Amino acid sequence: MRSVLSADYVPNAISFIDEGLLVGGVKIPQSLAESLIEASRDHICEPADCCVRLVAIADLPSEFGHFQICGFVSPCDGKEHTAIIKGNVVDKENVLLRVHSECLTGDVMGSKRCDCRDQLITSLRMIEEEGTGILIYLRQEGRNIGLTEKIRAYSLQDQGVDTIDANMLLGHQADERDYGVAAHMLRTLRIQSVRLLTNNPDKIRQLTKRGVVITERVPLVTPVTEYNRFYLETKRSRAGHLLGEEAALTSVEDICGDGC
């Protein structure tokens, strides 16, 4: 038997690709993945719609489970977004979904100032346990003001300013995230309806207005620490996040009423 380190070693592609199967469960079959990519390539974007193109789907074994990763590119601004998928979610209903905005300091560096990494890891574990689900990872660092501006906002927070006022003092809106791209990614993957992992009512409102059918809000409970307590309280009191007494709310109708 030749070693994989041998110069003349040629891997057997069949051993790596099994139509519709992934170590640890079902996946989007190769033939279906190719048809999704082709349909996305041929899609014509509306002039006012910052849409995305699906360019690739690959297997992604991770410490949280075995997933597939989808690469998307937005032609309007060149940003790259990803979707981490468990199981075959195409044409499915009530898919467990997390829409997560990039946070380099939290997701990668483990910053304790926010709850971003805890939400990311908890979501991946919940999706793995569910057996089917999707985590959309959007390139919207710092509530979409960018990394350097977020660090400037951190500097203001070090002086006692809360996370919302810090952004506004720098000339930004309190929250500049736009979930239209996420809605387009879900349409590209032909997901029919979702159960949304979120504490943010605005995310529910934006996705619903973009045509995403949300059948349930799933609470995303993470630890409160001495470092993120003020940040979380600001999100609850000023941004309306469903924390504290409202953490258990799951009905989309009860959460946003006529606003959805």
ABEGO torsion letter per residue (X at the ends): XBBAABAABBBBAAAABBBGBBBGEBBBBAAAAAAAAAAAAABBBBAABBBBBBABBBBBBBAAEBBBBBBBBBAAAGBBBBBBBBEBABGBBGBBBBBBBBBAAAAAAGBAABAAAAAAAAAAAAAAAAGBEBBBBBBBBGGGAEAAAAAAAAAAAAAGBBAAAAAAAAGBBABABBAAAAAAAAAAAGBABBBBBBABAAAAAAAAAAGBBBABBBBBBBBBBAAAAAAAAAAAAAAGBBBEAAAABABAAAAAEAAX
